[in-house]
Amino acid sequence: MVYFFTYVVYFYATALAFLYVLLMILSFYKTRRYRSHYSAREEDYLKNFPDEAPGISIVAPAFNEEVIIYDSVNSLLNLDYPKFEVIIVNDGSKDKTMDILISEFELEEVPYFYVYKVYCKQVYRVLRSTNPAFSKLIVVDKENGGTKADAMNAGVNMAQYDYFINTDVDCILAEDTLSKIILPVLDSDKQVIAVGATMRMVNSCTIERGRITRVKPPNRLIPLFQETEYLRSYLVAKMGWSMLNAVPNVSGGFGLFDTQVVVATGGFDSASHAEDMDMTTRMVAFMRENNRSYRIAQCPYSLCWTEGPPNIRVLNRQRTRWGRGMLQFIIDHRKFFLNKDYGRLGFLVMPYIVFFEFLAPIIEFFGFLFLLFLLLTGQVNYDTFWMMLLYVYLLGLAVSIITISYDLILEKLYRNFSEYLKLVVFAAFEAIIYHPLIVIFTLRGYIQYLTRSNFKWGQMTRQGFSPSNNANTVKNNA
């Protein structure tokens, strides 16, 4: 039994290492091809010929976001693109979110025949600005639905364009976001149903009137670890999978979606705790079931900055929720697993999610307990123990360093090389400090789902973007 489990752990780690090496290679070629294929000329073309630019609706749900709502809306309205609208969905906020929106953006209720193309809780009113400077802004005031998915559906019902952006109000978007995110749609010979992009931590960045004027790595420990984790997820994993047209999910924090396909699949599932992964999967299934060619693209550029958990307590709530969503997703969509009718979804995406996303924390946890057992019973072979430990540690560190170098070559958003070095130095401690917490919190989410307990989204403390925002606010169930 001892030898069997040892070999299981060894071959699992080796398979994971091989997968990440493969994804790094695919990501490198995909990123290089992306940079050579898409240039500033394509973006300039959309600006010079605005009639050729597809319209994009930006949907951002808000629940108790009084600290950040002003900067967030300004950020969205400042985007440099010919044809777009900003739809803020006030999901029953109980603080001053709605008051700030009305006063700062000069809103008033307008008559509107609201059509429920996909299900959401009751919409009370639709508001628009009396100021022409805010003509692109629409605010939907609705009953609280308890989840972001319900609020997103309310925004999708309101969207007038063929594509919409799914984002959060705690996100700041780069000014050229829409021009960059739409290019894969215009260039593809297949229908592009979704496009993702790299997300970063906004913590410690300098924000002025909704614009990022200085990109800096986070000063606090948890967001700093998460910055590297996000880069690894987007620049290596998702860019690699996009080479195979098998992106597992387009993030709920930021992503472009085909409006008609989302409506045809019934919209976001309000009962799902992983609405982004659920939505991506159902869209792919819809295309396969209707024999339609499709593509999910990934943009390597950093287009979205989000506020990361400032401490362990908030990280616990976030990752526990993600853990619940992961297990729920696998159970709800188990019919796709190794199902030949669903192509890449059945034979690439679902096995990857099950074996390398879902099982990873379980194997790591029991592997740690098994190691303690071997240490206590004196069965550790120290001739190979340190070699194996170093092998796993250096592999993880190498992936992080390569990821950071990808970002350095791609954009160089940090001004100083020392700021990149900061990411590298702290990446060396990720496996010791940060990763064990992720394993514990994810397993806690699995247990919560199995015991059907504590299914609320929990509180999210907002720090605010502007230096003047010293107060915090709380997000209960958005």
C-alpha positions as CSV (number, residue, x, y, z in Angstrom):
1,M,0.0,0.0,0.0
2,V,2.9,2.3,0.8
3,Y,4.6,1.8,-2.5
4,F,1.3,2.0,-4.4
5,F,0.4,5.4,-3.0
6,T,4.0,6.6,-3.5
7,Y,3.8,5.7,-7.2
8,V,0.3,7.4,-7.5
9,V,1.7,10.6,-6.1
10,Y,4.8,10.4,-8.3
11,F,3.0,9.7,-11.6
12,Y,0.3,12.3,-10.8
13,A,3.0,14.9,-10.2
14,T,4.8,13.9,-13.3
15,A,1.6,14.1,-15.4
16,L,0.9,17.5,-14.0
17,A,4.5,18.6,-14.8
18,F,4.2,17.3,-18.3
19,L,0.8,19.1,-18.7
20,Y,2.3,22.5,-17.6
21,V,5.3,22.1,-19.8
22,L,3.0,21.4,-22.7
23,L,0.8,24.4,-21.9
24,M,3.9,26.7,-21.6
25,I,5.0,25.6,-25.0
26,L,1.6,26.1,-26.5
27,S,1.2,29.4,-24.7
28,F,4.5,30.7,-26.0
29,Y,3.6,30.0,-29.7
30,K,0.0,31.2,-29.3
31,T,1.2,34.5,-27.6
32,R,3.9,35.0,-30.3
33,R,1.4,34.4,-33.1
34,Y,-1.1,36.7,-31.4
35,R,1.4,39.5,-31.2
36,S,2.5,39.2,-34.8
37,H,-1.0,38.8,-36.1
38,Y,-2.8,41.6,-34.2
39,S,-1.1,45.0,-34.3
40,A,-2.2,48.5,-33.5
41,R,-3.3,49.0,-37.1
42,E,-6.3,46.7,-36.5
43,E,-7.3,48.7,-33.4
44,D,-6.8,52.0,-35.3
45,Y,-9.0,50.7,-38.1
46,L,-11.9,50.3,-35.7
47,K,-11.4,53.8,-34.5
48,N,-11.1,55.3,-38.0
49,F,-14.1,53.3,-39.4
50,P,-16.5,53.1,-36.4
51,D,-19.3,51.6,-38.5
52,E,-17.2,48.5,-38.9
53,A,-16.9,48.1,-35.1
54,P,-19.4,45.6,-33.6
55,G,-21.4,47.1,-30.7
56,I,-20.5,45.8,-27.2
57,S,-22.6,46.0,-24.1
58,I,-20.8,46.0,-20.8
59,V,-22.7,44.4,-18.0
60,A,-21.5,45.0,-14.4
61,P,-23.7,43.9,-11.4
62,A,-23.4,45.9,-8.2
63,F,-24.5,45.0,-4.7
64,N,-23.5,47.4,-1.8
65,E,-20.6,48.9,-3.7
66,E,-20.7,52.5,-2.5
67,V,-17.0,52.7,-2.0
68,I,-16.0,51.8,-5.5
69,I,-19.0,52.4,-7.7
70,Y,-18.1,56.0,-8.8
71,D,-14.5,55.1,-9.9
72,S,-15.8,51.8,-11.5
73,V,-18.5,53.5,-13.6
74,N,-16.0,56.2,-14.7
75,S,-13.6,53.6,-15.7
76,L,-16.1,51.9,-17.9
77,L,-17.4,55.1,-19.5
78,N,-13.8,56.2,-20.3
79,L,-13.2,53.2,-22.6
80,D,-11.8,54.1,-26.0
81,Y,-14.2,52.4,-28.5
82,P,-16.7,53.7,-31.1
83,K,-19.8,51.8,-30.1
84,F,-20.6,50.5,-26.6
85,E,-23.0,50.9,-23.7
86,V,-22.5,50.4,-20.0
87,I,-25.2,48.6,-18.1
88,I,-24.9,48.7,-14.3
89,V,-27.3,46.3,-12.5
90,N,-28.1,47.5,-9.0
91,D,-28.9,44.2,-7.4
92,G,-31.0,45.4,-4.5
93,S,-28.2,47.3,-2.8
94,K,-28.9,48.4,0.8
95,D,-26.2,51.0,1.1
96,K,-25.7,54.3,-0.8
97,T,-24.8,52.6,-4.2
98,M,-28.0,53.8,-5.9
99,D,-27.9,57.2,-4.4
100,I,-24.3,57.8,-5.6
101,L,-25.2,56.6,-9.1
102,I,-28.2,58.9,-9.3
103,S,-26.4,62.0,-8.0
104,E,-23.0,61.6,-9.6
105,F,-24.3,60.6,-13.0
106,E,-27.5,62.7,-13.1
107,L,-29.9,59.7,-13.5
108,E,-33.6,59.7,-13.9
109,E,-36.1,56.9,-14.5
110,V,-37.1,56.4,-18.1
111,P,-40.1,54.5,-19.5
112,Y,-38.9,51.2,-20.8
113,F,-40.6,47.9,-21.8
114,Y,-38.3,45.4,-20.2
115,V,-38.3,42.0,-21.9
116,Y,-37.3,38.9,-19.8
117,K,-35.4,37.0,-22.5
118,V,-33.7,35.0,-19.7
119,Y,-34.9,34.6,-16.2
120,C,-34.0,37.1,-13.4
121,K,-35.7,38.6,-10.4
122,Q,-38.1,41.5,-10.8
123,V,-36.7,44.7,-12.4
124,Y,-38.2,47.8,-10.7
125,R,-37.0,50.5,-13.0
126,V,-34.5,51.6,-15.7
127,L,-32.6,54.8,-15.4
128,R,-30.5,56.9,-17.8
129,S,-28.6,60.1,-17.5
130,T,-29.9,63.6,-18.4
131,N,-26.3,64.6,-19.0
132,P,-25.1,63.8,-22.6
133,A,-21.6,63.1,-21.2
134,F,-23.1,59.9,-19.7
135,S,-25.3,58.9,-22.6
136,K,-23.8,55.5,-22.7
137,L,-24.8,54.7,-19.1
138,I,-27.9,52.6,-18.3
139,V,-28.8,51.6,-14.7
140,V,-31.1,48.7,-14.1
141,D,-32.6,48.7,-10.5
142,K,-33.8,45.2,-9.5
143,E,-34.8,43.0,-6.7
144,N,-31.8,41.2,-5.1
145,G,-31.4,37.8,-6.7
146,G,-28.8,36.4,-4.2
147,T,-26.2,35.6,-6.9
148,K,-24.2,37.5,-9.5
149,A,-25.8,35.2,-12.2
150,D,-29.2,36.6,-11.6
151,A,-27.9,40.2,-11.9
152,M,-26.0,39.3,-15.0
153,N,-29.2,37.9,-16.6
154,A,-30.9,41.2,-15.9
155,G,-28.1,43.0,-17.8
156,V,-28.2,40.5,-20.7
157,N,-31.9,41.2,-21.1
158,M,-31.1,44.9,-21.4
159,A,-28.1,44.5,-23.8
160,Q,-28.8,45.8,-27.3
161,Y,-25.6,44.6,-29.0
162,D,-24.5,41.3,-30.3
163,Y,-21.6,40.9,-27.8
164,F,-21.5,41.8,-24.1
165,I,-18.7,42.0,-21.5
166,N,-19.3,40.2,-18.2
167,T,-17.4,42.0,-15.5
168,D,-17.5,43.2,-11.9
169,V,-17.7,46.7,-10.5
170,D,-14.6,46.0,-8.5
171,C,-12.7,45.8,-11.8
172,I,-10.9,48.5,-13.7
173,L,-10.5,48.0,-17.4
174,A,-7.7,49.3,-19.7
175,E,-8.9,52.1,-22.0
176,D,-8.2,49.9,-25.2
177,T,-9.9,46.9,-23.7
178,L,-12.8,46.7,-26.2
179,S,-10.6,47.2,-29.2
180,K,-8.3,44.4,-28.2
181,I,-11.0,41.9,-27.0
182,I,-13.0,42.2,-30.2
183,L,-10.2,41.5,-32.7
184,P,-10.3,37.6,-32.4
185,V,-14.0,37.9,-33.2
186,L,-13.5,39.9,-36.4
187,D,-10.6,37.7,-37.5
188,S,-12.0,34.2,-37.0
189,D,-13.6,32.2,-39.8
190,K,-15.6,30.4,-37.1
191,Q,-18.2,31.9,-34.8
192,V,-16.4,33.1,-31.6
193,I,-18.7,32.6,-28.7
194,A,-16.4,33.9,-26.0
195,V,-13.1,35.7,-25.5
196,G,-11.1,35.9,-22.3
197,A,-8.1,38.1,-21.3
198,T,-5.5,38.4,-18.6
199,M,-6.7,39.7,-15.2
200,R,-4.4,41.3,-12.6
201,M,-4.6,42.7,-9.1
202,V,-5.6,46.3,-8.8
203,N,-4.4,46.4,-5.2
204,S,-1.6,49.1,-4.8
205,C,-2.2,50.4,-8.4
206,T,-2.7,54.2,-8.7
207,I,-6.2,55.1,-9.9
208,E,-7.3,58.5,-11.0
209,R,-11.0,59.0,-12.0
210,G,-11.4,55.4,-13.1
211,R,-8.0,55.2,-14.9
212,I,-5.0,53.3,-13.9
213,T,-2.1,55.7,-14.0
214,R,0.5,53.5,-12.4
215,V,0.6,49.7,-12.4
216,K,2.4,48.3,-9.3
217,P,2.6,44.8,-7.7
218,P,0.4,44.5,-4.6
219,N,2.1,45.5,-1.3
220,R,0.0,43.1,0.8
221,L,1.0,39.4,0.9
222,I,-2.2,37.6,-0.2
223,P,-2.8,39.8,-3.3
224,L,0.9,39.6,-4.2
225,F,0.7,35.8,-4.3
226,Q,-2.6,36.0,-6.2
227,E,-1.0,38.3,-8.8
228,T,1.5,35.5,-9.8
229,E,-1.3,32.9,-9.6
230,Y,-3.5,34.9,-12.0
231,L,-0.7,35.4,-14.4
232,R,0.0,31.7,-14.4
233,S,-3.6,30.9,-14.9
234,Y,-4.2,33.3,-17.8
235,L,-0.8,33.5,-19.6
236,V,0.1,29.9,-19.4
237,A,-2.9,27.7,-18.8
238,K,-5.7,29.5,-20.7
239,M,-3.4,30.8,-23.5
240,G,-2.1,27.2,-23.9
241,W,-5.7,25.7,-24.0
242,S,-6.8,28.4,-26.5
243,M,-4.2,26.9,-28.9
244,L,-6.4,23.7,-28.8
245,N,-9.7,25.6,-28.7
246,A,-10.3,24.0,-25.4
247,V,-10.4,27.0,-22.9
248,P,-12.0,25.5,-19.7
249,N,-13.8,28.7,-18.8
250,V,-14.0,32.4,-19.5
251,S,-13.6,34.2,-16.2
252,G,-16.7,35.8,-14.6
253,G,-14.5,38.7,-13.6
254,F,-14.0,39.7,-17.3
255,G,-14.9,38.1,-20.5
256,L,-16.6,38.8,-23.9
257,F,-19.7,36.6,-24.7
258,D,-21.9,36.2,-27.8
259,T,-25.3,37.6,-26.6
260,Q,-27.5,35.4,-28.8
261,V,-25.7,32.2,-27.7
262,V,-26.0,33.1,-24.0
263,V,-29.8,33.8,-24.5
264,A,-30.3,30.6,-26.4
265,T,-28.7,28.6,-23.6
266,G,-31.1,30.2,-21.0
267,G,-28.6,32.7,-19.6
268,F,-26.5,32.4,-16.5
269,D,-27.6,29.7,-13.9
270,S,-28.6,31.5,-10.7
271,A,-28.3,28.3,-8.8
272,S,-24.6,27.8,-9.8
273,H,-21.7,28.7,-7.6
274,A,-19.4,28.6,-10.6
275,E,-21.5,30.6,-13.1
276,D,-18.6,31.4,-15.4
277,M,-17.5,27.8,-15.9
278,D,-21.1,26.7,-16.1
279,M,-21.9,29.3,-18.7
280,T,-18.9,28.5,-20.9
281,T,-19.6,24.8,-20.8
282,R,-23.3,25.2,-21.7
283,M,-22.4,27.4,-24.6
284,V,-20.0,24.8,-25.9
285,A,-22.6,22.1,-25.4
286,F,-25.2,24.2,-27.3
287,M,-22.9,24.7,-30.3
288,R,-22.0,20.9,-30.4
289,E,-25.6,19.9,-30.1
290,N,-26.6,22.1,-33.0
291,N,-23.6,21.1,-35.1
292,R,-22.2,24.6,-35.2
293,S,-18.5,25.3,-35.4
294,Y,-17.2,27.6,-32.7
295,R,-14.2,29.0,-31.1
296,I,-13.3,30.4,-27.6
297,A,-10.3,32.8,-27.8
298,Q,-7.9,34.1,-25.2
299,C,-6.2,37.5,-25.3
300,P,-2.8,37.5,-23.6
301,Y,-2.9,41.3,-22.8
302,S,-3.8,42.5,-19.3
303,L,-7.1,44.2,-19.8
304,C,-8.8,43.9,-16.4
305,W,-7.6,44.7,-12.9
306,T,-9.6,43.4,-10.0
307,E,-9.4,43.9,-6.2
308,G,-8.0,40.8,-4.7
309,P,-8.7,39.5,-1.2
310,P,-6.7,41.7,1.2
311,N,-6.3,39.1,3.9
312,I,-6.6,35.4,4.8
313,R,-10.2,35.7,6.1
314,V,-11.5,37.1,2.7
315,L,-9.3,34.6,0.8
316,N,-11.0,31.8,2.8
317,R,-14.4,33.0,1.7
318,Q,-13.4,33.4,-1.9
319,R,-11.7,30.0,-2.3
320,T,-14.3,28.1,-0.3
321,R,-16.9,29.5,-2.6
322,W,-14.8,28.4,-5.6
323,G,-14.5,25.0,-4.1
324,R,-18.2,24.6,-3.8
325,G,-18.6,25.8,-7.3
326,M,-16.1,23.3,-8.6
327,L,-17.8,20.3,-7.1
328,Q,-21.2,21.5,-8.1
329,F,-20.0,22.0,-11.6
330,I,-18.6,18.5,-12.0
331,I,-21.8,16.9,-10.6
332,D,-24.1,19.0,-12.7
333,H,-22.2,18.4,-15.9
334,R,-21.0,14.8,-15.4
335,K,-22.8,13.7,-18.6
336,F,-20.1,15.5,-20.6
337,F,-17.2,13.5,-19.1
338,L,-15.6,11.4,-21.9
339,N,-18.7,11.8,-24.0
340,K,-17.7,11.6,-27.7
341,D,-20.7,13.7,-28.8
342,Y,-19.1,16.8,-27.2
343,G,-15.6,16.5,-28.7
344,R,-12.9,18.6,-26.9
345,L,-15.3,19.3,-24.1
346,G,-15.8,15.6,-23.3
347,F,-12.2,14.4,-23.9
348,L,-10.0,17.4,-23.0
349,V,-11.8,20.0,-20.9
350,M,-13.8,17.8,-18.5
351,P,-10.9,15.3,-17.8
352,Y,-8.6,18.2,-17.1
353,I,-11.0,19.8,-14.7
354,V,-11.7,16.5,-12.9
355,F,-8.2,15.1,-12.7
356,F,-6.1,18.3,-12.4
357,E,-8.4,20.9,-10.9
358,F,-10.8,19.0,-8.7
359,L,-8.6,16.1,-7.5
360,A,-5.4,18.1,-7.0
361,P,-6.2,19.4,-3.5
362,I,-7.5,16.0,-2.4
363,I,-4.3,14.2,-3.5
364,E,-2.1,16.9,-2.0
365,F,-3.9,16.8,1.3
366,F,-3.8,13.0,1.6
367,G,-0.3,13.0,0.2
368,F,0.8,15.3,3.1
369,L,-0.9,13.0,5.7
370,F,0.8,10.0,4.1
371,L,4.1,11.8,4.3
372,L,3.5,12.4,8.0
373,F,2.7,8.7,8.5
374,L,6.0,7.7,6.7
375,L,8.0,10.1,8.9
376,L,6.4,8.9,12.1
377,T,6.9,5.2,11.2
378,G,10.5,5.7,9.9
379,Q,9.7,4.5,6.4
380,V,11.1,7.6,4.6
381,N,13.9,6.9,2.1
382,Y,15.9,10.0,2.6
383,D,18.1,9.2,-0.4
384,T,15.1,10.0,-2.7
385,F,12.9,12.1,-0.4
386,W,14.8,15.4,-0.8
387,M,15.2,14.8,-4.6
388,M,11.4,14.4,-5.0
389,L,10.6,17.4,-2.8
390,L,13.1,19.5,-4.7
391,Y,11.7,18.3,-8.0
392,V,8.2,19.3,-7.2
393,Y,9.2,22.6,-5.7
394,L,11.6,23.7,-8.5
395,L,9.0,22.7,-11.1
396,G,6.4,25.0,-9.6
397,L,8.9,27.8,-9.2
398,A,10.1,27.4,-12.8
399,V,6.5,27.7,-14.1
400,S,6.0,30.9,-12.1
401,I,9.3,32.5,-13.3
402,I,8.6,31.6,-16.9
403,T,5.1,33.1,-16.5
404,I,6.5,36.3,-15.1
405,S,9.0,36.5,-18.0
406,Y,6.2,36.1,-20.5
407,D,4.5,39.1,-19.0
408,L,7.7,41.1,-18.9
409,I,8.3,40.4,-22.6
410,L,4.6,40.9,-23.6
411,E,3.9,44.3,-22.0
412,K,6.3,45.3,-19.2
413,L,3.5,47.0,-17.3
414,Y,5.7,47.5,-14.2
415,R,8.1,50.4,-14.6
416,N,11.0,48.9,-12.6
417,F,12.7,45.6,-13.0
418,S,12.8,45.4,-9.2
419,E,9.0,45.1,-9.2
420,Y,9.2,42.0,-11.4
421,L,11.9,40.7,-9.1
422,K,9.6,41.1,-6.2
423,L,7.1,38.7,-7.8
424,V,9.9,36.2,-8.4
425,V,11.1,36.4,-4.8
426,F,7.7,35.9,-3.3
427,A,6.9,33.1,-5.9
428,A,9.7,31.1,-4.1
429,F,7.5,31.1,-0.9
430,E,4.2,30.5,-2.6
431,A,4.4,26.7,-2.1
432,I,5.1,27.1,1.6
433,I,2.8,29.9,2.6
434,Y,0.0,30.5,0.1
435,H,-0.6,27.2,-1.6
436,P,-1.4,25.2,1.6
437,L,-4.1,27.7,2.4
438,I,-5.6,27.3,-1.1
439,V,-5.7,23.5,-0.6
440,I,-7.4,23.8,2.8
441,F,-10.0,26.4,1.7
442,T,-10.9,24.4,-1.4
443,L,-11.4,21.2,0.5
444,R,-13.6,23.2,2.9
445,G,-15.7,24.2,-0.1
446,Y,-16.1,20.6,-1.1
447,I,-17.2,19.6,2.4
448,Q,-19.7,22.5,2.5
449,Y,-21.2,21.5,-0.8
450,L,-21.5,17.8,0.3
451,T,-23.1,18.8,3.6
452,R,-25.3,21.5,2.0
453,S,-24.1,24.1,4.5
454,N,-23.3,27.8,4.4
455,F,-24.2,28.5,0.7
456,K,-24.1,32.3,1.0
457,W,-21.5,34.1,-0.9
458,G,-20.2,35.7,2.3
459,Q,-18.8,39.2,2.8
460,M,-16.3,41.0,0.7
461,T,-14.5,43.9,2.2
462,R,-13.8,46.6,-0.3
463,Q,-10.7,48.8,0.1
464,G,-11.7,51.2,-2.7
465,F,-9.6,52.4,-5.6
466,S,-9.0,56.1,-4.8
467,P,-6.6,57.1,-2.0
468,S,-9.4,59.2,-0.5
469,N,-11.5,56.1,0.1
470,N,-10.3,55.1,3.5
471,A,-13.6,53.5,4.5
472,N,-14.5,49.9,3.7
473,T,-17.8,48.6,2.6
474,V,-19.2,45.1,2.7
475,K,-20.5,42.9,-0.1
476,N,-22.9,40.2,1.2
477,N,-24.3,38.1,-1.6
478,A,-23.5,39.8,-4.9
